[in-house]
Amino acid sequence: MRTRAEQTRRNGAGQWWALAGFAVAVVAAAAIGNLAASGAADQYANLDRPAWAPPSWLFGPVWTVLYVMIAVAAWLVWRRVGFGAALGAWAVQLVLNAAWTPLFFAGDRYGLAFVEIVLLWLAIGVTVLLFARVSRLAAVLLLPYWAWVTFAAALNYSIWQLNA
């Protein structure tokens, strides 16, 4: 027999409020980054970057899609099992996600930002593993994010080395 909490997670308006809650959490993480990244496009343009660095206009559209996928993945897990270790890992990676931009852009701490993005990469990996135990789709939704952060870590490292 399902508990009332399980029924709410799977049916009715409660599930849509939960999706909105995960979206708000992701928007909050993005907003922290946006606040810290005022003038980031100019700063990025003035950095010594590797030849393979993408143009600054690409980051916004990519992150928009990734943040939607991050929120939906968490919601799918919540619908199956509620709050627990998997969503705890999700929250940790989201905090690390929010912390990177202030380190890199507002702090000009490229080396520290690289250490932080490695921790983010590991936290995403843990989240993917925990999500896979609950929902294969939720785990798959995080794979493009993990790939992008892998690319971003390589870019962060290169920028750190080129601008040291």
C-alpha beads as a LAMMPS data file, in Angstrom:
LAMMPS data file: protein, C-alpha beads

164 atoms
163 bonds

1 atom types
1 bond types

-500.0 500.0 xlo xhi
-500.0 500.0 ylo yhi
-500.0 500.0 zlo zhi

Masses

1 110.0

Atoms # bond

1 1 1 0.000 0.000 0.000
2 1 1 1.344 3.431 -0.959
3 1 1 1.708 6.134 1.614
4 1 1 0.141 9.537 1.043
5 1 1 3.611 10.971 0.306
6 1 1 4.213 8.321 -2.362
7 1 1 0.839 9.020 -3.960
8 1 1 1.555 12.780 -3.997
9 1 1 4.947 12.189 -5.627
10 1 1 3.397 10.195 -8.437
11 1 1 0.044 11.918 -8.968
12 1 1 -1.698 15.223 -8.707
13 1 1 -0.634 18.816 -8.376
14 1 1 2.029 18.004 -5.791
15 1 1 4.340 16.555 -8.410
16 1 1 4.152 19.759 -10.484
17 1 1 4.907 21.881 -7.429
18 1 1 7.904 19.658 -6.799
19 1 1 9.116 20.139 -10.371
20 1 1 8.735 23.888 -9.852
21 1 1 10.752 23.581 -6.641
22 1 1 13.606 21.800 -8.405
23 1 1 13.466 24.425 -11.154
24 1 1 13.672 27.207 -8.549
25 1 1 16.723 25.533 -6.958
26 1 1 18.438 25.332 -10.337
27 1 1 17.496 28.925 -11.203
28 1 1 18.946 30.031 -7.855
29 1 1 22.243 28.303 -8.663
30 1 1 22.256 29.919 -12.101
31 1 1 21.418 33.322 -10.616
32 1 1 24.409 33.146 -8.268
33 1 1 26.562 32.492 -11.285
34 1 1 24.983 35.324 -13.242
35 1 1 25.507 37.794 -10.406
36 1 1 29.144 36.815 -10.130
37 1 1 29.637 36.860 -13.865
38 1 1 28.628 40.406 -14.676
39 1 1 31.082 41.456 -17.338
40 1 1 32.150 37.849 -17.834
41 1 1 31.891 38.029 -21.618
42 1 1 34.407 40.881 -21.734
43 1 1 36.634 39.199 -19.167
44 1 1 36.492 35.910 -21.086
45 1 1 37.334 37.728 -24.330
46 1 1 40.394 39.311 -22.719
47 1 1 41.798 36.048 -21.368
48 1 1 44.453 34.061 -23.145
49 1 1 42.438 31.023 -24.255
50 1 1 43.229 27.838 -26.137
51 1 1 42.296 27.758 -29.813
52 1 1 39.498 25.283 -29.051
53 1 1 37.744 27.597 -26.560
54 1 1 34.118 28.252 -27.533
55 1 1 32.774 31.768 -28.065
56 1 1 31.205 33.410 -25.012
57 1 1 27.710 33.490 -26.579
58 1 1 27.570 29.668 -26.511
59 1 1 27.603 29.332 -22.719
60 1 1 24.136 30.797 -22.086
61 1 1 22.198 28.494 -24.427
62 1 1 24.154 25.415 -23.331
63 1 1 23.628 26.112 -19.630
64 1 1 19.934 26.821 -20.157
65 1 1 19.404 23.368 -21.655
66 1 1 21.601 21.698 -19.040
67 1 1 19.826 23.390 -16.125
68 1 1 16.444 22.190 -17.417
69 1 1 17.821 18.646 -17.640
70 1 1 19.328 18.900 -14.129
71 1 1 15.972 19.962 -12.656
72 1 1 13.972 17.299 -14.510
73 1 1 16.433 14.574 -13.479
74 1 1 16.051 15.484 -9.807
75 1 1 12.280 15.562 -10.149
76 1 1 12.240 12.088 -11.704
77 1 1 14.243 10.707 -8.795
78 1 1 12.056 12.492 -6.246
79 1 1 8.937 11.017 -7.867
80 1 1 10.335 7.505 -7.399
81 1 1 11.936 7.658 -3.952
82 1 1 11.457 11.098 -2.444
83 1 1 14.300 12.832 -0.686
84 1 1 17.330 10.757 0.237
85 1 1 20.973 10.169 -0.607
86 1 1 20.524 10.640 -4.365
87 1 1 18.948 14.064 -3.976
88 1 1 21.476 14.927 -1.287
89 1 1 24.218 14.314 -3.844
90 1 1 22.237 16.383 -6.350
91 1 1 22.109 19.282 -3.884
92 1 1 25.868 19.055 -3.260
93 1 1 26.686 19.191 -6.968
94 1 1 24.288 22.122 -7.399
95 1 1 26.050 24.091 -4.643
96 1 1 29.411 23.308 -6.242
97 1 1 27.987 24.379 -9.600
98 1 1 26.947 27.735 -8.130
99 1 1 30.343 28.230 -6.464
100 1 1 32.463 27.859 -9.591
101 1 1 31.505 31.084 -11.388
102 1 1 32.313 33.418 -8.480
103 1 1 35.716 31.755 -8.111
104 1 1 36.558 31.945 -11.784
105 1 1 35.076 35.276 -12.861
106 1 1 34.562 37.387 -9.748
107 1 1 37.650 36.122 -7.958
108 1 1 40.003 35.552 -10.893
109 1 1 41.090 32.443 -9.003
110 1 1 41.610 30.137 -11.968
111 1 1 43.618 27.529 -10.044
112 1 1 41.131 27.382 -7.166
113 1 1 38.283 27.299 -9.689
114 1 1 39.954 24.297 -11.325
115 1 1 40.161 22.435 -7.989
116 1 1 36.514 23.300 -7.380
117 1 1 35.390 22.099 -10.825
118 1 1 37.166 18.786 -10.250
119 1 1 35.126 18.429 -7.045
120 1 1 32.008 19.341 -9.047
121 1 1 32.892 16.706 -11.651
122 1 1 33.225 14.075 -8.922
123 1 1 29.950 15.152 -7.303
124 1 1 28.158 14.870 -10.643
125 1 1 29.598 11.375 -11.045
126 1 1 28.296 10.324 -7.631
127 1 1 24.917 11.844 -8.486
128 1 1 24.773 9.975 -11.803
129 1 1 25.569 6.692 -10.052
130 1 1 22.947 7.241 -7.352
131 1 1 20.353 8.411 -9.882
132 1 1 20.998 5.327 -12.058
133 1 1 19.905 3.117 -9.169
134 1 1 16.554 4.910 -9.112
135 1 1 15.889 6.082 -12.677
136 1 1 17.995 5.330 -15.716
137 1 1 16.402 8.297 -17.500
138 1 1 17.373 10.656 -14.679
139 1 1 20.968 9.441 -14.873
140 1 1 21.027 9.805 -18.661
141 1 1 19.706 13.367 -18.363
142 1 1 22.794 14.246 -16.321
143 1 1 25.310 12.811 -18.805
144 1 1 25.427 15.894 -21.087
145 1 1 25.998 18.023 -17.977
146 1 1 28.830 15.761 -16.861
147 1 1 30.334 15.917 -20.357
148 1 1 30.071 19.720 -20.453
149 1 1 31.709 20.020 -17.040
150 1 1 34.489 17.723 -18.282
151 1 1 35.029 20.107 -21.193
152 1 1 34.749 23.134 -18.875
153 1 1 37.361 21.645 -16.539
154 1 1 39.790 21.222 -19.418
155 1 1 39.088 24.791 -20.520
156 1 1 39.486 26.077 -16.950
157 1 1 42.832 24.279 -16.645
158 1 1 44.043 25.657 -19.967
159 1 1 43.021 29.190 -19.093
160 1 1 44.718 28.871 -15.709
161 1 1 47.948 27.750 -17.360
162 1 1 47.810 30.397 -20.102
163 1 1 47.062 33.245 -17.697
164 1 1 49.308 32.344 -14.764

Bonds

1 1 1 2
2 1 2 3
3 1 3 4
4 1 4 5
5 1 5 6
6 1 6 7
7 1 7 8
8 1 8 9
9 1 9 10
10 1 10 11
11 1 11 12
12 1 12 13
13 1 13 14
14 1 14 15
15 1 15 16
16 1 16 17
17 1 17 18
18 1 18 19
19 1 19 20
20 1 20 21
21 1 21 22
22 1 22 23
23 1 23 24
24 1 24 25
25 1 25 26
26 1 26 27
27 1 27 28
28 1 28 29
29 1 29 30
30 1 30 31
31 1 31 32
32 1 32 33
33 1 33 34
34 1 34 35
35 1 35 36
36 1 36 37
37 1 37 38
38 1 38 39
39 1 39 40
40 1 40 41
41 1 41 42
42 1 42 43
43 1 43 44
44 1 44 45
45 1 45 46
46 1 46 47
47 1 47 48
48 1 48 49
49 1 49 50
50 1 50 51
51 1 51 52
52 1 52 53
53 1 53 54
54 1 54 55
55 1 55 56
56 1 56 57
57 1 57 58
58 1 58 59
59 1 59 60
60 1 60 61
61 1 61 62
62 1 62 63
63 1 63 64
64 1 64 65
65 1 65 66
66 1 66 67
67 1 67 68
68 1 68 69
69 1 69 70
70 1 70 71
71 1 71 72
72 1 72 73
73 1 73 74
74 1 74 75
75 1 75 76
76 1 76 77
77 1 77 78
78 1 78 79
79 1 79 80
80 1 80 81
81 1 81 82
82 1 82 83
83 1 83 84
84 1 84 85
85 1 85 86
86 1 86 87
87 1 87 88
88 1 88 89
89 1 89 90
90 1 90 91
91 1 91 92
92 1 92 93
93 1 93 94
94 1 94 95
95 1 95 96
96 1 96 97
97 1 97 98
98 1 98 99
99 1 99 100
100 1 100 101
101 1 101 102
102 1 102 103
103 1 103 104
104 1 104 105
105 1 105 106
106 1 106 107
107 1 107 108
108 1 108 109
109 1 109 110
110 1 110 111
111 1 111 112
112 1 112 113
113 1 113 114
114 1 114 115
115 1 115 116
116 1 116 117
117 1 117 118
118 1 118 119
119 1 119 120
120 1 120 121
121 1 121 122
122 1 122 123
123 1 123 124
124 1 124 125
125 1 125 126
126 1 126 127
127 1 127 128
128 1 128 129
129 1 129 130
130 1 130 131
131 1 131 132
132 1 132 133
133 1 133 134
134 1 134 135
135 1 135 136
136 1 136 137
137 1 137 138
138 1 138 139
139 1 139 140
140 1 140 141
141 1 141 142
142 1 142 143
143 1 143 144
144 1 144 145
145 1 145 146
146 1 146 147
147 1 147 148
148 1 148 149
149 1 149 150
150 1 150 151
151 1 151 152
152 1 152 153
153 1 153 154
154 1 154 155
155 1 155 156
156 1 156 157
157 1 157 158
158 1 158 159
159 1 159 160
160 1 160 161
161 1 161 162
162 1 162 163
163 1 163 164
